[in-house]
């Protein structure tokens, strides 16, 4: 979901909450009650589409990457301790700058290559890292590679889910528009306070836009 869709989904949730809190104002067979029920169904469609966008494989990959990041931080931290006795040792086990997946995987493979050298892994084990930490790291990298292949095979599902999500958001906006007419008719004279609450619930916040770069005004000519 992009930022605009998130804002609209949040608005749908507020509208549904308003309908729930004021359900006594509408008969079960009223148009408004039916519209509130339809909006709940739309939100369920949005939830399902969001899950399809993410994909179970992508979620599994993110979990593996998070675990890998933690393991690399432990290795880097330990290397800094070893460096007290061996200057320059930690340079081979530094965390990457930034949080990109590519940089993380590159760092992991680089560390793995150094850890396989004679006597290197033992120095980390002496600081209580598991004796299997090198083979564990190798297995984790292999698992991440496999989830990438599976994730690519699910790209079509993600595209389809994005289309479904867009259609569901549009349907929700139309429902809120119909509800808006009913709420004004219901509350304008009978209960202005509830109309104000409705306006607040159905308002969609604007997505913050990046400030445009402004060209500085030319400096005033120097006067003699």
C-alpha positions in Angstrom: 0.0 0.0 0.0 1.2 3.5 -0.8 0.8 6.4 1.6 -2.4 7.6 0.0 -4.0 4.2 0.3 -2.9 3.9 3.9 -4.6 7.2 4.7 -7.8 6.2 3.0 -7.8 2.8 4.8 -7.4 4.6 8.1 -10.3 6.8 7.2 -12.5 3.8 6.4 -11.7 2.4 9.8 -12.8 5.7 11.5 -16.0 5.7 9.5 -16.7 2.1 10.5 -16.1 3.0 14.1 -18.5 5.9 13.8 -21.1 3.6 12.4 -20.6 1.2 15.2 -20.8 3.9 17.9 -24.0 5.4 16.4 -25.7 2.2 15.2 -28.8 3.0 17.4 -29.5 6.0 15.1 -30.2 3.8 12.1 -32.6 0.9 11.6 -31.2 -2.4 10.5 -32.8 -2.1 7.1 -31.8 1.5 6.4 -29.5 2.4 3.5 -26.9 3.8 5.9 -26.7 0.6 7.9 -26.3 -1.3 4.7 -23.5 1.0 3.6 -21.6 0.6 6.8 -21.8 -3.1 6.4 -20.5 -2.9 2.8 -17.6 -0.7 4.0 -16.6 -3.4 6.5 -16.6 -5.9 3.6 -14.4 -3.6 1.6 -11.9 -3.3 4.4 -11.7 -7.1 4.5 -10.9 -7.1 0.8 -8.2 -4.5 1.4 -6.7 -6.7 4.2 -6.7 -9.7 1.9 -5.1 -7.7 -0.9 -2.4 -6.3 1.4 -1.5 -9.9 2.4 -1.3 -10.9 -1.2 0.9 -7.9 -2.0 3.4 -8.9 0.7 3.2 -12.6 -0.1 4.1 -15.4 2.4 7.5 -15.9 0.7 8.4 -12.2 1.0 7.5 -12.3 4.7 9.7 -15.4 5.3 12.6 -13.7 3.5 12.3 -10.5 5.7 12.4 -12.7 8.8 15.5 -14.5 7.6 17.2 -11.1 6.7 16.4 -9.7 10.2 17.9 -12.8 11.8 21.0 -12.5 9.5 21.4 -8.8 10.5 21.4 -9.8 14.2 24.0 -12.5 13.6 26.3 -10.2 11.7 26.0 -7.5 14.4 27.1 -10.2 17.0 30.1 -11.1 14.8 31.1 -7.5 14.2 30.8 -6.7 17.9 33.0 -9.7 18.8 35.5 -8.7 16.2 35.9 -5.3 17.8 36.8 -7.1 21.1 39.3 -9.3 19.4 40.9 -6.2 17.8 42.1 -5.1 21.2 44.8 -7.7 20.8 45.0 -7.8 17.0 44.9 -4.3 15.5 42.9 -4.2 12.2 41.1 -7.4 12.8 37.6 -5.8 13.0 38.1 -4.2 9.6 37.3 -7.6 8.0 34.0 -7.9 9.9 32.3 -4.5 9.7 28.5 -4.0 9.2 27.6 -2.4 5.9 26.5 1.2 5.6 22.8 1.6 5.1 20.1 -1.1 5.3 19.8 -2.4 1.8 19.5 -6.2 1.4 22.2 -6.3 -1.2 24.7 -4.6 1.1 23.8 -6.9 4.0 24.2 -10.1 1.8 27.5 -8.8 0.4 28.8 -8.2 4.0 27.6 -11.6 5.1 29.4 -13.4 2.2 32.6 -11.4 2.9 32.5 -12.3 6.6 31.9 -15.9 5.8 34.9 -16.1 3.5 37.1 -14.7 6.2 35.6 -16.9 8.9 36.5 -20.0 6.9 40.2 -19.2 7.1 42.3 -21.3 9.5 41.9 -20.3 13.1 39.6 -17.4 12.6 36.3 -18.9 13.7 37.9 -20.3 16.9 38.7 -16.8 18.0 34.9 -15.9 17.9 34.0 -19.2 19.6 36.3 -18.2 22.5 33.9 -15.3 23.0 31.0 -17.6 23.4 29.6 -17.7 19.9 28.3 -21.2 19.1 30.7 -23.6 17.6 28.3 -24.0 14.7 28.0 -20.3 14.0 29.9 -20.4 10.7 27.9 -23.3 9.3 24.7 -21.7 10.6 25.6 -18.5 8.7 26.2 -20.5 5.6 22.9 -22.2 5.9 21.1 -18.9 6.5 22.5 -17.4 3.3 21.4 -20.5 1.3 17.9 -20.2 2.8 17.7 -16.5 1.9 18.7 -17.3 -1.7 16.0 -20.0 -1.9 13.3 -17.6 -0.7 14.4 -15.1 -3.3 13.7 -17.6 -6.0 10.3 -18.5 -4.5 9.5 -14.8 -4.1 10.2 -14.1 -7.8 7.8 -16.9 -8.7 5.0 -15.1 -6.8 5.4 -11.7 -8.5 2.3 -12.2 -10.6 0.2 -12.7 -7.4 1.6 -9.4 -6.0 0.6 -7.5 -9.2 -2.9 -9.0 -9.1 -3.3 -8.1 -5.4 -2.3 -4.5 -6.1 -5.0 -4.2 -8.7 -7.6 -5.7 -6.3 -6.5 -3.3 -3.6 -6.9 -0.3 -5.8 -10.4 -1.4 -6.8 -11.4 -2.0 -3.2 -10.1 1.5 -2.1 -12.2 3.1 -4.9 -15.3 1.1 -3.9 -14.8 2.3 -0.3 -14.5 5.9 -1.3 -17.8 5.6 -3.2 -19.5 4.1 -0.1 -18.2 6.9 2.1 -19.6 9.4 -0.4 -23.0 7.9 -0.2 -22.8 7.8 3.6 -21.9 11.5 3.6 -25.2 12.4 2.1 -27.1 10.4 4.6 -25.1 11.7 7.6 -25.8 15.3 6.6 -29.4 14.6 6.2 -29.6 12.8 9.5 -27.6 15.1 11.7 -27.5 18.7 10.3 -30.6 19.8 12.3 -31.0 16.9 14.7 -27.5 16.6 16.1 -24.9 19.1 14.8 -22.3 17.7 17.2 -22.6 14.2 15.6 -22.3 15.8 12.2 -19.0 17.4 13.3 -17.9 14.0 14.5 -18.8 12.4 11.2 -16.9 15.1 9.2 -13.8 14.4 11.4 -14.2 10.6 10.9 -14.7 10.8 7.1 -11.9 13.3 6.5 -8.9 11.9 4.7 -5.6 13.5 5.7 -3.4 14.8 2.9 -0.2 12.9 2.1 2.7 15.1 3.0 4.5 16.2 -0.1 8.1 17.0 -0.4 8.9 20.7 -0.2 9.8 22.0 -3.6 13.3 23.4 -3.9 13.2 27.2 -4.0 15.5 29.2 -6.1 17.2 31.8 -3.9 16.4 35.4 -4.8 19.3 37.2 -6.4 21.4 39.3 -4.1 20.7 43.0 -4.2 23.4 44.9 -6.0 25.9 46.5 -3.7 25.5 50.2 -3.3 28.4 52.6 -3.3 
